[in-house]
Amino acid sequence: MIKRLRKNHGDYIFNPTFVSARKPFNLARKRLAERTQNPRLLKIHFHTLRHWRARLEYEKTGDIYAVKDLLGHKSVLNTDRYQHGSFSNEEYVTKRPQTSQEEDALINAGFQFVRFDSKEDVPIYRKRK
């Protein structure tokens, strides 16, 4: 059944080149930059999104080996080089709200829930400095 499919790309059934995905991405990026009047959006590339995802995964898990597997690298050295040595712990500001109004204010300010402190009977929130 696969042999009967039309081959539009030489020996390949599907287009193996990255160009096929790049063109619509570039067009959407250009339109978004024009609509939002934000030329910095033109600096975003596929690899930018890959770096961002790797960084997000490391912040979530704290495990460089999980990031290595996510990126498909054979060595942790490649992963560390890929991130330009930025796999270091970020500094956070932590807050312990006493009332629900304080808690709402922290959430609106971008703080994330970390855990509930059973000793002091309050939630703990954090935000990057």
C-alpha positions as CSV (number, residue, x, y, z in Angstrom):
1,M,0.0,0.0,0.0
2,I,2.9,2.4,0.8
3,K,4.6,1.5,-2.5
4,R,1.5,2.6,-4.4
5,L,1.5,6.1,-2.9
6,R,2.6,9.0,-5.1
7,K,6.2,10.1,-4.6
8,N,6.3,13.9,-4.9
9,H,9.7,14.2,-3.2
10,G,12.0,11.8,-5.1
11,D,12.4,8.5,-3.1
12,Y,10.4,10.0,-0.2
13,I,6.6,9.9,0.3
14,F,6.7,12.9,2.6
15,N,8.8,16.0,2.2
16,P,12.0,15.3,4.2
17,T,13.3,18.8,4.2
18,F,12.8,21.3,7.0
19,V,11.8,24.0,4.5
20,S,8.3,22.6,4.2
21,A,7.6,23.5,7.9
22,R,9.7,26.7,7.9
23,K,7.7,28.6,5.3
24,P,4.3,28.6,7.2
25,F,6.1,29.3,10.5
26,N,7.9,32.3,9.0
27,L,4.7,33.7,7.5
28,A,2.8,33.3,10.8
29,R,5.6,34.9,12.7
30,K,5.8,37.8,10.4
31,R,2.0,38.4,10.5
32,L,2.0,38.2,14.3
33,A,4.9,40.7,14.5
34,E,3.1,43.1,12.3
35,R,-0.2,42.8,14.2
36,T,1.3,43.3,17.6
37,Q,3.9,45.8,16.4
38,N,6.6,43.8,18.1
39,P,9.7,43.2,15.9
40,R,11.3,41.0,18.6
41,L,8.9,38.2,17.5
42,L,10.9,38.0,14.2
43,K,13.9,36.8,16.2
44,I,12.0,33.6,17.3
45,H,13.0,30.5,15.5
46,F,12.2,26.8,15.9
47,H,15.4,26.3,17.9
48,T,14.3,29.1,20.2
49,L,11.2,27.1,21.1
50,R,13.4,24.0,21.6
51,H,15.7,26.0,24.0
52,W,12.6,27.3,25.8
53,R,11.1,23.9,26.2
54,A,14.4,22.4,27.5
55,R,14.7,25.2,30.1
56,L,11.1,24.8,31.2
57,E,11.5,21.0,31.6
58,Y,14.7,21.5,33.7
59,E,13.0,24.0,35.9
60,K,10.1,21.6,36.4
61,T,12.0,18.5,37.1
62,G,15.5,19.7,38.1
63,D,16.8,16.6,36.3
64,I,19.3,17.2,33.4
65,Y,18.9,13.5,32.3
66,A,15.2,14.1,31.7
67,V,16.1,17.1,29.5
68,K,18.7,15.0,27.7
69,D,16.1,12.3,26.9
70,L,13.6,15.0,25.9
71,L,16.0,16.5,23.4
72,G,17.2,13.2,22.2
73,H,20.9,13.8,23.1
74,K,23.3,10.9,23.6
75,S,25.4,12.7,26.2
76,V,24.6,15.1,29.0
77,L,27.6,17.2,27.8
78,N,25.6,17.9,24.6
79,T,22.6,19.0,26.6
80,D,24.7,21.3,28.8
81,R,26.4,22.8,25.8
82,Y,23.0,23.2,24.1
83,Q,21.8,25.3,27.1
84,H,25.0,27.3,27.2
85,G,25.7,26.1,30.7
86,S,22.5,27.7,32.0
87,F,21.4,24.6,34.0
88,S,21.8,26.4,37.3
89,N,19.3,26.9,40.0
90,E,17.4,30.1,39.6
91,E,16.9,32.4,42.6
92,Y,13.4,32.7,43.8
93,V,11.4,34.9,46.1
94,T,9.1,32.9,48.4
95,K,6.0,34.2,50.2
96,R,3.7,32.7,52.7
97,P,0.3,34.4,52.6
98,Q,-1.8,34.5,55.8
99,T,-5.1,35.4,54.2
100,S,-7.0,34.5,51.0
101,Q,-6.7,38.1,49.8
102,E,-2.9,37.9,50.1
103,E,-2.9,34.6,48.3
104,D,-5.0,36.1,45.5
105,A,-2.6,39.1,45.2
106,L,0.4,36.7,45.0
107,I,-1.2,34.6,42.2
108,N,-2.1,37.8,40.3
109,A,1.5,38.9,40.7
110,G,2.8,35.7,39.0
111,F,3.7,33.6,42.0
112,Q,3.3,29.8,41.7
113,F,2.1,27.4,44.4
114,V,5.0,25.2,45.7
115,R,3.6,23.3,48.6
116,F,1.6,23.6,51.8
117,D,3.6,24.1,55.0
118,S,1.9,21.9,57.6
119,K,4.0,23.3,60.5
120,E,3.0,26.9,60.0
121,D,-0.3,25.9,58.3
122,V,0.2,28.2,55.3
123,P,0.8,27.7,51.6
124,I,4.2,28.6,50.1
125,Y,4.4,30.4,46.8
126,R,7.5,31.3,44.7
127,K,8.4,33.6,41.8
128,R,11.7,34.1,40.0
129,K,13.7,37.2,40.9
